[in-house]
């Protein structure tokens, strides 16, 4: 980004925007698999003790799986934030060119907060909190079950 080649910079901006958008699909899929894998593990853990005589292995695997999901989703969020920072930097270089400000939603969000309060309330929690918070909670839950089973 040299500040003089508007067309070249806009093409770079579009490519960065595609990278940023692709991370949304990736984190959604990872989050759904986190939920699915833990639902399956909870189902297995709740089976009769005759089937699972020693659940330590199950709780250990579930703990490691939750930790892996935490790092995997965290890495996706890290790259999405990197793309977002680079997009913001390019937008700052072209303050009057609206093509570089497609992520600027402050006016639309202000309108939503006044007209659609229920939607604003439901969307108020940053996705990073639940995308990283839930794997931590699941990890702590599985570790607690592991310690209780020892």
PARO-121976 format. One record per residue: residue number from 1; residue in one letter; x, z, y of N, C-alpha, C in turn. Coordinates in steps of 0.02 Angstrom, whole numbers. Atoms other than C-alpha are relative to their C-alpha. Last residue first. Example, Ala and Ser with C-alpha at 12.3 -4.5 7.8 and 13.67 -1.06 7.14 Angstrom:
BEGIN
{resi=2; resn=S; n_c1=-42; n_c3=-3; n_c2=-59; ca_c1=684; ca_c3=357; ca_c2=-53; c_c1=-39; c_c3=37; c_c2=55}
{resi=1; resn=A; n_c1=45; n_c3=0; n_c2=-59; ca_c1=615; ca_c3=390; ca_c2=-225; c_c1=45; c_c3=0; c_c2=60}
//
This chain:
BEGIN
{resi=150; resn=X; n_c1=-63; n_c3=-23; n_c2=31; ca_c1=-488; ca_c3=2006; ca_c2=-2008; c_c1=-4; c_c3=70; c_c2=-25}
{resi=149; resn=X; n_c1=0; n_c3=14; n_c2=73; ca_c1=-664; ca_c3=1941; ca_c2=-1981; c_c1=64; c_c3=23; c_c2=-35}
{resi=148; resn=X; n_c1=48; n_c3=-43; n_c2=33; ca_c1=-685; ca_c3=2023; ca_c2=-1810; c_c1=0; c_c3=-10; c_c2=-76}
{resi=147; resn=X; n_c1=-27; n_c3=-69; n_c2=0; ca_c1=-524; ca_c3=1943; ca_c2=-1748; c_c1=-48; c_c3=48; c_c2=-36}
{resi=146; resn=X; n_c1=-59; n_c3=-3; n_c2=43; ca_c1=-583; ca_c3=1770; ca_c2=-1802; c_c1=26; c_c3=72; c_c2=-4}
{resi=145; resn=X; n_c1=24; n_c3=2; n_c2=69; ca_c1=-756; ca_c3=1794; ca_c2=-1727; c_c1=58; c_c3=6; c_c2=-48}
{resi=144; resn=X; n_c1=34; n_c3=-65; n_c2=12; ca_c1=-676; ca_c3=1846; ca_c2=-1563; c_c1=-25; c_c3=3; c_c2=-72}
{resi=143; resn=X; n_c1=-53; n_c3=-50; n_c2=9; ca_c1=-559; ca_c3=1696; ca_c2=-1571; c_c1=-29; c_c3=69; c_c2=-13}
{resi=142; resn=X; n_c1=-29; n_c3=10; n_c2=66; ca_c1=-709; ca_c3=1582; ca_c2=-1601; c_c1=57; c_c3=50; c_c2=-13}
{resi=141; resn=X; n_c1=48; n_c3=-19; n_c2=51; ca_c1=-800; ca_c3=1654; ca_c2=-1451; c_c1=28; c_c3=-7; c_c2=-70}
{resi=140; resn=X; n_c1=4; n_c3=-73; n_c2=1; ca_c1=-647; ca_c3=1645; ca_c2=-1340; c_c1=-49; c_c3=25; c_c2=-52}
{resi=139; resn=X; n_c1=-64; n_c3=-24; n_c2=27; ca_c1=-620; ca_c3=1463; ca_c2=-1387; c_c1=-2; c_c3=76; c_c2=-5}
{resi=138; resn=X; n_c1=2; n_c3=11; n_c2=72; ca_c1=-804; ca_c3=1425; ca_c2=-1357; c_c1=64; c_c3=26; c_c2=-33}
{resi=137; resn=X; n_c1=49; n_c3=-47; n_c2=28; ca_c1=-796; ca_c3=1505; ca_c2=-1185; c_c1=-4; c_c3=-7; c_c2=-76}
{resi=136; resn=X; n_c1=-31; n_c3=-67; n_c2=-4; ca_c1=-636; ca_c3=1411; ca_c2=-1143; c_c1=-47; c_c3=51; c_c2=-31}
{resi=135; resn=X; n_c1=-51; n_c3=-7; n_c2=53; ca_c1=-711; ca_c3=1247; ca_c2=-1207; c_c1=34; c_c3=68; c_c2=1}
{resi=134; resn=X; n_c1=31; n_c3=-5; n_c2=66; ca_c1=-866; ca_c3=1281; ca_c2=-1099; c_c1=53; c_c3=1; c_c2=-56}
{resi=133; resn=X; n_c1=25; n_c3=-68; n_c2=15; ca_c1=-769; ca_c3=1319; ca_c2=-941; c_c1=-28; c_c3=7; c_c2=-70}
{resi=132; resn=X; n_c1=-56; n_c3=-42; n_c2=22; ca_c1=-666; ca_c3=1159; ca_c2=-937; c_c1=-24; c_c3=69; c_c2=-20}
{resi=131; resn=X; n_c1=-40; n_c3=40; n_c2=47; ca_c1=-809; ca_c3=1033; ca_c2=-930; c_c1=60; c_c3=39; c_c2=-26}
{resi=130; resn=X; n_c1=28; n_c3=-3; n_c2=67; ca_c1=-922; ca_c3=1167; ca_c2=-856; c_c1=40; c_c3=-41; c_c2=-50}
{resi=129; resn=X; n_c1=13; n_c3=-69; n_c2=23; ca_c1=-814; ca_c3=1203; ca_c2=-706; c_c1=-29; c_c3=2; c_c2=-70}
{resi=128; resn=X; n_c1=-62; n_c3=-30; n_c2=26; ca_c1=-742; ca_c3=1028; ca_c2=-687; c_c1=-13; c_c3=70; c_c2=-27}
{resi=127; resn=X; n_c1=-7; n_c3=15; n_c2=71; ca_c1=-919; ca_c3=960; ca_c2=-671; c_c1=63; c_c3=30; c_c2=-30}
{resi=126; resn=X; n_c1=-49; n_c3=53; n_c2=12; ca_c1=-941; ca_c3=1046; ca_c2=-503; c_c1=12; c_c3=-10; c_c2=-76}
{resi=125; resn=X; n_c1=-58; n_c3=-24; n_c2=38; ca_c1=-1100; ca_c3=1149; ca_c2=-502; c_c1=48; c_c3=-57; c_c2=-12}
{resi=124; resn=X; n_c1=-46; n_c3=-37; n_c2=-42; ca_c1=-1216; ca_c3=1092; ca_c2=-363; c_c1=63; c_c3=23; c_c2=-36}
{resi=123; resn=X; n_c1=-65; n_c3=34; n_c2=-4; ca_c1=-1301; ca_c3=955; ca_c2=-462; c_c1=53; c_c3=37; c_c2=39}
{resi=122; resn=X; n_c1=-23; n_c3=15; n_c2=68; ca_c1=-1450; ca_c3=1060; ca_c2=-517; c_c1=69; c_c3=-33; c_c2=0}
{resi=121; resn=X; n_c1=-14; n_c3=-62; n_c2=34; ca_c1=-1469; ca_c3=1134; ca_c2=-343; c_c1=28; c_c3=-13; c_c2=-70}
{resi=120; resn=X; n_c1=-62; n_c3=-26; n_c2=-28; ca_c1=-1454; ca_c3=965; ca_c2=-258; c_c1=20; c_c3=65; c_c2=-34}
{resi=119; resn=X; n_c1=-54; n_c3=42; n_c2=26; ca_c1=-1585; ca_c3=896; ca_c2=-376; c_c1=67; c_c3=24; c_c2=26}
{resi=118; resn=X; n_c1=-7; n_c3=-16; n_c2=71; ca_c1=-1703; ca_c3=1041; ca_c2=-339; c_c1=57; c_c3=-40; c_c2=-31}
{resi=117; resn=X; n_c1=-37; n_c3=-64; n_c2=9; ca_c1=-1671; ca_c3=1020; ca_c2=-153; c_c1=10; c_c3=18; c_c2=-73}
{resi=116; resn=X; n_c1=4; n_c3=-13; n_c2=73; ca_c1=-1722; ca_c3=838; ca_c2=-151; c_c1=38; c_c3=63; c_c2=-17}
{resi=115; resn=X; n_c1=61; n_c3=29; n_c2=29; ca_c1=-1760; ca_c3=798; ca_c2=31; c_c1=-11; c_c3=18; c_c2=-73}
{resi=114; resn=X; n_c1=60; n_c3=-15; n_c2=-39; ca_c1=-1638; ca_c3=910; ca_c2=125; c_c1=-64; c_c3=-25; c_c2=-32}
{resi=113; resn=X; n_c1=8; n_c3=-72; n_c2=-7; ca_c1=-1495; ca_c3=919; ca_c2=1; c_c1=-62; c_c3=19; c_c2=40}
{resi=112; resn=X; n_c1=26; n_c3=-27; n_c2=63; ca_c1=-1520; ca_c3=736; ca_c2=-45; c_c1=-12; c_c3=75; c_c2=6}
{resi=111; resn=X; n_c1=70; n_c3=20; n_c2=5; ca_c1=-1499; ca_c3=684; ca_c2=136; c_c1=-31; c_c3=28; c_c2=-63}
{resi=110; resn=X; n_c1=36; n_c3=-41; n_c2=-50; ca_c1=-1337; ca_c3=784; ca_c2=152; c_c1=-75; c_c3=-17; c_c2=-3}
{resi=109; resn=X; n_c1=8; n_c3=-67; n_c2=28; ca_c1=-1275; ca_c3=704; ca_c2=-10; c_c1=-38; c_c3=46; c_c2=48}
{resi=108; resn=X; n_c1=51; n_c3=3; n_c2=54; ca_c1=-1309; ca_c3=530; ca_c2=58; c_c1=-12; c_c3=69; c_c2=-30}
{resi=107; resn=X; n_c1=66; n_c3=10; n_c2=-31; ca_c1=-1215; ca_c3=569; ca_c2=219; c_c1=-55; c_c3=-2; c_c2=-52}
{resi=106; resn=X; n_c1=21; n_c3=-60; n_c2=-36; ca_c1=-1066; ca_c3=645; ca_c2=127; c_c1=-69; c_c3=-9; c_c2=32}
{resi=105; resn=X; n_c1=70; n_c3=-14; n_c2=11; ca_c1=-1053; ca_c3=506; ca_c2=-2; c_c1=-27; c_c3=57; c_c2=42}
{resi=104; resn=X; n_c1=22; n_c3=-44; n_c2=-53; ca_c1=-888; ca_c3=423; ca_c2=39; c_c1=-75; c_c3=12; c_c2=-3}
{resi=103; resn=X; n_c1=10; n_c3=-67; n_c2=27; ca_c1=-838; ca_c3=351; ca_c2=-129; c_c1=-22; c_c3=50; c_c2=53}
{resi=102; resn=X; n_c1=58; n_c3=0; n_c2=45; ca_c1=-864; ca_c3=171; ca_c2=-72; c_c1=-13; c_c3=69; c_c2=-29}
{resi=101; resn=X; n_c1=35; n_c3=-64; n_c2=-6; ca_c1=-748; ca_c3=199; ca_c2=76; c_c1=-62; c_c3=3; c_c2=-45}
{resi=100; resn=X; n_c1=-44; n_c3=-53; n_c2=25; ca_c1=-614; ca_c3=65; ca_c2=56; c_c1=-35; c_c3=68; c_c2=-1}
{resi=99; resn=X; n_c1=-15; n_c3=16; n_c2=70; ca_c1=-736; ca_c3=-81; ca_c2=73; c_c1=43; c_c3=55; c_c2=-32}
{resi=98; resn=X; n_c1=47; n_c3=-34; n_c2=45; ca_c1=-799; ca_c3=3; ca_c2=232; c_c1=13; c_c3=-15; c_c2=-74}
{resi=97; resn=X; n_c1=19; n_c3=49; n_c2=51; ca_c1=-645; ca_c3=-53; ca_c2=330; c_c1=-42; c_c3=35; c_c2=-53}
{resi=96; resn=X; n_c1=55; n_c3=41; n_c2=-25; ca_c1=-632; ca_c3=53; ca_c2=488; c_c1=-24; c_c3=-53; c_c2=-50}
{resi=95; resn=X; n_c1=59; n_c3=-40; n_c2=-19; ca_c1=-528; ca_c3=197; ca_c2=417; c_c1=-60; c_c3=-42; c_c2=22}
{resi=94; resn=X; n_c1=47; n_c3=50; n_c2=-28; ca_c1=-407; ca_c3=81; ca_c2=325; c_c1=-65; c_c3=36; c_c2=21}
{resi=93; resn=X; n_c1=-41; n_c3=52; n_c2=-31; ca_c1=-253; ca_c3=188; ca_c2=283; c_c1=-44; c_c3=-53; c_c2=34}
{resi=92; resn=X; n_c1=-27; n_c3=-26; n_c2=-64; ca_c1=-366; ca_c3=338; ca_c2=253; c_c1=41; c_c3=-53; c_c2=36}
{resi=91; resn=X; n_c1=55; n_c3=1; n_c2=-48; ca_c1=-460; ca_c3=239; ca_c2=120; c_c1=23; c_c3=24; c_c2=69}
{resi=90; resn=X; n_c1=9; n_c3=70; n_c2=-21; ca_c1=-296; ca_c3=206; ca_c2=29; c_c1=-56; c_c3=-5; c_c2=52}
{resi=89; resn=X; n_c1=-57; n_c3=19; n_c2=-41; ca_c1=-257; ca_c3=392; ca_c2=26; c_c1=-7; c_c3=-72; c_c2=25}
{resi=88; resn=X; n_c1=9; n_c3=-31; n_c2=-65; ca_c1=-433; ca_c3=433; ca_c2=-35; c_c1=58; c_c3=-19; c_c2=47}
{resi=87; resn=X; n_c1=54; n_c3=36; n_c2=-35; ca_c1=-416; ca_c3=309; ca_c2=-177; c_c1=-10; c_c3=27; c_c2=70}
{resi=86; resn=X; n_c1=-27; n_c3=65; n_c2=-22; ca_c1=-248; ca_c3=384; ca_c2=-225; c_c1=-52; c_c3=-42; c_c2=36}
{resi=85; resn=X; n_c1=-47; n_c3=-13; n_c2=-55; ca_c1=-324; ca_c3=558; ca_c2=-227; c_c1=29; c_c3=-65; c_c2=26}
{resi=84; resn=X; n_c1=39; n_c3=-16; n_c2=-59; ca_c1=-471; ca_c3=498; ca_c2=-333; c_c1=45; c_c3=13; c_c2=61}
{resi=83; resn=X; n_c1=28; n_c3=63; n_c2=-26; ca_c1=-356; ca_c3=414; ca_c2=-459; c_c1=-38; c_c3=13; c_c2=65}
{resi=82; resn=X; n_c1=-56; n_c3=40; n_c2=-26; ca_c1=-256; ca_c3=576; ca_c2=-477; c_c1=-26; c_c3=-66; c_c2=28}
{resi=81; resn=X; n_c1=-18; n_c3=-27; n_c2=-65; ca_c1=-418; ca_c3=676; ca_c2=-494; c_c1=57; c_c3=-39; c_c2=31}
{resi=80; resn=X; n_c1=54; n_c3=20; n_c2=-46; ca_c1=-475; ca_c3=562; ca_c2=-635; c_c1=14; c_c3=26; c_c2=70}
{resi=79; resn=X; n_c1=-9; n_c3=70; n_c2=-19; ca_c1=-306; ca_c3=583; ca_c2=-717; c_c1=-54; c_c3=-25; c_c2=47}
{resi=78; resn=X; n_c1=-61; n_c3=6; n_c2=-40; ca_c1=-318; ca_c3=772; ca_c2=-713; c_c1=11; c_c3=-72; c_c2=23}
{resi=77; resn=X; n_c1=16; n_c3=-21; n_c2=-69; ca_c1=-498; ca_c3=770; ca_c2=-772; c_c1=60; c_c3=-6; c_c2=46}
{resi=76; resn=X; n_c1=44; n_c3=52; n_c2=-28; ca_c1=-447; ca_c3=669; ca_c2=-926; c_c1=-18; c_c3=17; c_c2=73}
{resi=75; resn=X; n_c1=-42; n_c3=58; n_c2=-16; ca_c1=-303; ca_c3=789; ca_c2=-958; c_c1=-41; c_c3=-56; c_c2=31}
{resi=74; resn=X; n_c1=-40; n_c3=-16; n_c2=-58; ca_c1=-419; ca_c3=939; ca_c2=-946; c_c1=45; c_c3=-58; c_c2=21}
{resi=73; resn=X; n_c1=44; n_c3=10; n_c2=-58; ca_c1=-540; ca_c3=858; ca_c2=-1068; c_c1=37; c_c3=15; c_c2=64}
{resi=72; resn=X; n_c1=19; n_c3=71; n_c2=-3; ca_c1=-401; ca_c3=841; ca_c2=-1196; c_c1=-44; c_c3=-14; c_c2=61}
{resi=71; resn=X; n_c1=-56; n_c3=39; n_c2=-26; ca_c1=-325; ca_c3=1012; ca_c2=-1160; c_c1=-18; c_c3=-74; c_c2=8}
{resi=70; resn=X; n_c1=-16; n_c3=-24; n_c2=-67; ca_c1=-491; ca_c3=1103; ca_c2=-1179; c_c1=56; c_c3=-42; c_c2=31}
{resi=69; resn=X; n_c1=49; n_c3=29; n_c2=-45; ca_c1=-539; ca_c3=997; ca_c2=-1329; c_c1=13; c_c3=20; c_c2=72}
{resi=68; resn=X; n_c1=-16; n_c3=71; n_c2=-6; ca_c1=-377; ca_c3=1046; ca_c2=-1416; c_c1=-48; c_c3=-35; c_c2=47}
{resi=67; resn=X; n_c1=-59; n_c3=4; n_c2=-42; ca_c1=-410; ca_c3=1230; ca_c2=-1379; c_c1=21; c_c3=-74; c_c2=10}
{resi=66; resn=X; n_c1=22; n_c3=-14; n_c2=-68; ca_c1=-586; ca_c3=1214; ca_c2=-1449; c_c1=59; c_c3=-4; c_c2=49}
{resi=65; resn=X; n_c1=39; n_c3=57; n_c2=-23; ca_c1=-516; ca_c3=1132; ca_c2=-1606; c_c1=-24; c_c3=9; c_c2=72}
{resi=64; resn=X; n_c1=-47; n_c3=53; n_c2=-16; ca_c1=-385; ca_c3=1267; ca_c2=-1626; c_c1=-35; c_c3=-62; c_c2=26}
{resi=63; resn=X; n_c1=-39; n_c3=-21; n_c2=-59; ca_c1=-517; ca_c3=1402; ca_c2=-1614; c_c1=49; c_c3=-54; c_c2=21}
{resi=62; resn=X; n_c1=44; n_c3=6; n_c2=-58; ca_c1=-633; ca_c3=1310; ca_c2=-1734; c_c1=36; c_c3=20; c_c2=64}
{resi=61; resn=X; n_c1=7; n_c3=72; n_c2=-14; ca_c1=-491; ca_c3=1290; ca_c2=-1860; c_c1=-43; c_c3=-10; c_c2=62}
{resi=60; resn=X; n_c1=-66; n_c3=24; n_c2=-24; ca_c1=-451; ca_c3=1475; ca_c2=-1851; c_c1=-3; c_c3=-74; c_c2=20}
{resi=59; resn=X; n_c1=-8; n_c3=-24; n_c2=-68; ca_c1=-634; ca_c3=1524; ca_c2=-1863; c_c1=66; c_c3=-22; c_c2=30}
{resi=58; resn=X; n_c1=48; n_c3=35; n_c2=-42; ca_c1=-655; ca_c3=1415; ca_c2=-2017; c_c1=8; c_c3=20; c_c2=73}
{resi=57; resn=X; n_c1=-24; n_c3=69; n_c2=-8; ca_c1=-496; ca_c3=1479; ca_c2=-2098; c_c1=-46; c_c3=-39; c_c2=45}
{resi=56; resn=X; n_c1=-59; n_c3=1; n_c2=-45; ca_c1=-547; ca_c3=1659; ca_c2=-2066; c_c1=24; c_c3=-71; c_c2=12}
{resi=55; resn=X; n_c1=8; n_c3=46; n_c2=-56; ca_c1=-720; ca_c3=1630; ca_c2=-2141; c_c1=60; c_c3=-5; c_c2=47}
{resi=54; resn=X; n_c1=-48; n_c3=-23; n_c2=-49; ca_c1=-675; ca_c3=1706; ca_c2=-2310; c_c1=-1; c_c3=-48; c_c2=60}
{resi=53; resn=X; n_c1=-22; n_c3=-67; n_c2=18; ca_c1=-814; ca_c3=1696; ca_c2=-2438; c_c1=49; c_c3=29; c_c2=52}
{resi=52; resn=X; n_c1=-62; n_c3=-11; n_c2=-37; ca_c1=-902; ca_c3=1549; ca_c2=-2359; c_c1=23; c_c3=71; c_c2=-12}
{resi=51; resn=X; n_c1=-32; n_c3=65; n_c2=-6; ca_c1=-1031; ca_c3=1492; ca_c2=-2485; c_c1=67; c_c3=6; c_c2=36}
{resi=50; resn=X; n_c1=-19; n_c3=22; n_c2=67; ca_c1=-1083; ca_c3=1665; ca_c2=-2541; c_c1=37; c_c3=-67; c_c2=2}
{resi=49; resn=X; n_c1=-69; n_c3=-21; n_c2=16; ca_c1=-1075; ca_c3=1721; ca_c2=-2359; c_c1=21; c_c3=-18; c_c2=-71}
{resi=48; resn=X; n_c1=-2; n_c3=-60; n_c2=40; ca_c1=-1233; ca_c3=1619; ca_c2=-2323; c_c1=72; c_c3=17; c_c2=-19}
{resi=47; resn=X; n_c1=22; n_c3=5; n_c2=70; ca_c1=-1210; ca_c3=1486; ca_c2=-2193; c_c1=8; c_c3=67; c_c2=-35}
{resi=46; resn=X; n_c1=61; n_c3=-39; n_c2=10; ca_c1=-1195; ca_c3=1535; ca_c2=-2010; c_c1=-27; c_c3=-5; c_c2=-72}
{resi=45; resn=X; n_c1=-15; n_c3=-72; n_c2=-5; ca_c1=-1014; ca_c3=1480; ca_c2=-1997; c_c1=-62; c_c3=42; c_c2=-15}
{resi=44; resn=X; n_c1=-39; n_c3=-20; n_c2=60; ca_c1=-1058; ca_c3=1306; ca_c2=-2061; c_c1=12; c_c3=75; c_c2=1}
{resi=43; resn=X; n_c1=43; n_c3=7; n_c2=59; ca_c1=-1193; ca_c3=1285; ca_c2=-1930; c_c1=35; c_c3=21; c_c2=-63}
{resi=42; resn=X; n_c1=46; n_c3=-58; n_c2=-3; ca_c1=-1079; ca_c3=1355; ca_c2=-1794; c_c1=-47; c_c3=-3; c_c2=-60}
{resi=41; resn=X; n_c1=-37; n_c3=-60; n_c2=21; ca_c1=-947; ca_c3=1229; ca_c2=-1849; c_c1=-43; c_c3=63; c_c2=2}
{resi=40; resn=X; n_c1=-11; n_c3=4; n_c2=72; ca_c1=-1071; ca_c3=1085; ca_c2=-1839; c_c1=36; c_c3=62; c_c2=-26}
{resi=39; resn=X; n_c1=65; n_c3=-10; n_c2=32; ca_c1=-1128; ca_c3=1139; ca_c2=-1667; c_c1=6; c_c3=-3; c_c2=-76}
{resi=38; resn=X; n_c1=14; n_c3=-72; n_c2=2; ca_c1=-946; ca_c3=1157; ca_c2=-1616; c_c1=-68; c_c3=15; c_c2=-30}
{resi=37; resn=X; n_c1=-45; n_c3=-32; n_c2=49; ca_c1=-907; ca_c3=978; ca_c2=-1668; c_c1=-12; c_c3=76; c_c2=-3}
{resi=36; resn=X; n_c1=18; n_c3=17; n_c2=69; ca_c1=-1061; ca_c3=911; ca_c2=-1580; c_c1=44; c_c3=37; c_c2=-50}
{resi=35; resn=X; n_c1=63; n_c3=-33; n_c2=17; ca_c1=-1031; ca_c3=1004; ca_c2=-1416; c_c1=-19; c_c3=-13; c_c2=-73}
{resi=34; resn=X; n_c1=-12; n_c3=-72; n_c2=-1; ca_c1=-849; ca_c3=954; ca_c2=-1406; c_c1=-63; c_c3=37; c_c2=-22}
{resi=33; resn=X; n_c1=-31; n_c3=-16; n_c2=64; ca_c1=-898; ca_c3=778; ca_c2=-1459; c_c1=20; c_c3=74; c_c2=-4}
{resi=32; resn=X; n_c1=51; n_c3=5; n_c2=52; ca_c1=-1019; ca_c3=768; ca_c2=-1313; c_c1=29; c_c3=16; c_c2=-68}
{resi=31; resn=X; n_c1=43; n_c3=-58; n_c2=-6; ca_c1=-885; ca_c3=831; ca_c2=-1193; c_c1=-54; c_c3=0; c_c2=-54}
{resi=30; resn=X; n_c1=-37; n_c3=-59; n_c2=24; ca_c1=-760; ca_c3=702; ca_c2=-1255; c_c1=-44; c_c3=62; c_c2=2}
{resi=29; resn=X; n_c1=-6; n_c3=5; n_c2=73; ca_c1=-888; ca_c3=563; ca_c2=-1234; c_c1=37; c_c3=60; c_c2=-29}
{resi=28; resn=X; n_c1=67; n_c3=-11; n_c2=28; ca_c1=-930; ca_c3=618; ca_c2=-1058; c_c1=2; c_c3=-2; c_c2=-76}
{resi=27; resn=X; n_c1=14; n_c3=-72; n_c2=0; ca_c1=-746; ca_c3=637; ca_c2=-1013; c_c1=-69; c_c3=15; c_c2=-27}
{resi=26; resn=X; n_c1=-44; n_c3=-35; n_c2=47; ca_c1=-708; ca_c3=460; ca_c2=-1071; c_c1=-17; c_c3=74; c_c2=-1}
{resi=25; resn=X; n_c1=23; n_c3=13; n_c2=68; ca_c1=-857; ca_c3=383; ca_c2=-984; c_c1=41; c_c3=39; c_c2=-50}
{resi=24; resn=X; n_c1=66; n_c3=-31; n_c2=7; ca_c1=-812; ca_c3=465; ca_c2=-818; c_c1=-27; c_c3=-9; c_c2=-71}
{resi=23; resn=X; n_c1=-9; n_c3=-70; n_c2=20; ca_c1=-627; ca_c3=420; ca_c2=-841; c_c1=-67; c_c3=35; c_c2=-7}
{resi=22; resn=X; n_c1=-9; n_c3=-2; n_c2=73; ca_c1=-674; ca_c3=236; ca_c2=-836; c_c1=8; c_c3=71; c_c2=-25}
{resi=21; resn=X; n_c1=65; n_c3=6; n_c2=33; ca_c1=-742; ca_c3=257; ca_c2=-660; c_c1=6; c_c3=6; c_c2=-76}
{resi=20; resn=X; n_c1=36; n_c3=-61; n_c2=-14; ca_c1=-574; ca_c3=320; ca_c2=-593; c_c1=-68; c_c3=0; c_c2=-36}
{resi=19; resn=X; n_c1=-32; n_c3=-53; n_c2=40; ca_c1=-482; ca_c3=177; ca_c2=-676; c_c1=-38; c_c3=65; c_c2=8}
{resi=18; resn=X; n_c1=18; n_c3=12; n_c2=70; ca_c1=-607; ca_c3=52; ca_c2=-605; c_c1=31; c_c3=53; c_c2=-46}
{resi=17; resn=X; n_c1=70; n_c3=-21; n_c2=7; ca_c1=-586; ca_c3=129; ca_c2=-431; c_c1=-24; c_c3=-11; c_c2=-73}
{resi=16; resn=X; n_c1=0; n_c3=-73; n_c2=4; ca_c1=-397; ca_c3=113; ca_c2=-448; c_c1=-72; c_c3=26; c_c2=-10}
{resi=15; resn=X; n_c1=-27; n_c3=-18; n_c2=65; ca_c1=-419; ca_c3=-72; ca_c2=-487; c_c1=3; c_c3=75; c_c2=-9}
{resi=14; resn=X; n_c1=50; n_c3=15; n_c2=51; ca_c1=-535; ca_c3=-95; ca_c2=-338; c_c1=25; c_c3=18; c_c2=-70}
{resi=13; resn=X; n_c1=53; n_c3=-51; n_c2=-6; ca_c1=-412; ca_c3=-7; ca_c2=-223; c_c1=-53; c_c3=-11; c_c2=-54}
{resi=12; resn=X; n_c1=-27; n_c3=-61; n_c2=31; ca_c1=-271; ca_c3=-119; ca_c2=-283; c_c1=-51; c_c3=56; c_c2=0}
{resi=11; resn=X; n_c1=-2; n_c3=14; n_c2=72; ca_c1=-379; ca_c3=-271; ca_c2=-243; c_c1=29; c_c3=61; c_c2=-37}
{resi=10; resn=X; n_c1=68; n_c3=-6; n_c2=25; ca_c1=-416; ca_c3=-196; ca_c2=-72; c_c1=-3; c_c3=-14; c_c2=-74}
{resi=9; resn=X; n_c1=17; n_c3=-71; n_c2=6; ca_c1=-231; ca_c3=-166; ca_c2=-42; c_c1=-71; c_c3=9; c_c2=-26}
{resi=8; resn=X; n_c1=-38; n_c3=-27; n_c2=57; ca_c1=-193; ca_c3=-349; ca_c2=-78; c_c1=-18; c_c3=73; c_c2=-12}
{resi=7; resn=X; n_c1=28; n_c3=30; n_c2=61; ca_c1=-331; ca_c3=-406; ca_c2=39; c_c1=35; c_c3=27; c_c2=-62}
{resi=6; resn=X; n_c1=67; n_c3=-25; n_c2=13; ca_c1=-281; ca_c3=-287; ca_c2=180; c_c1=-28; c_c3=-26; c_c2=-66}
{resi=5; resn=X; n_c1=29; n_c3=50; n_c2=45; ca_c1=-96; ca_c3=-328; ca_c2=177; c_c1=-67; c_c3=24; c_c2=-25}
{resi=4; resn=X; n_c1=6; n_c3=64; n_c2=-34; ca_c1=-38; ca_c3=-230; ca_c2=329; c_c1=-35; c_c3=-53; c_c2=-42}
{resi=3; resn=X; n_c1=39; n_c3=-7; n_c2=-61; ca_c1=-51; ca_c3=-46; ca_c2=282; c_c1=-11; c_c3=-66; c_c2=37}
{resi=2; resn=X; n_c1=-44; n_c3=5; n_c2=-58; ca_c1=91; ca_c3=-60; ca_c2=155; c_c1=-38; c_c3=5; c_c2=66}
{resi=1; resn=X; n_c1=43; n_c3=0; n_c2=-59; ca_c1=0; ca_c3=0; ca_c2=0; c_c1=45; c_c3=0; c_c2=61}
//
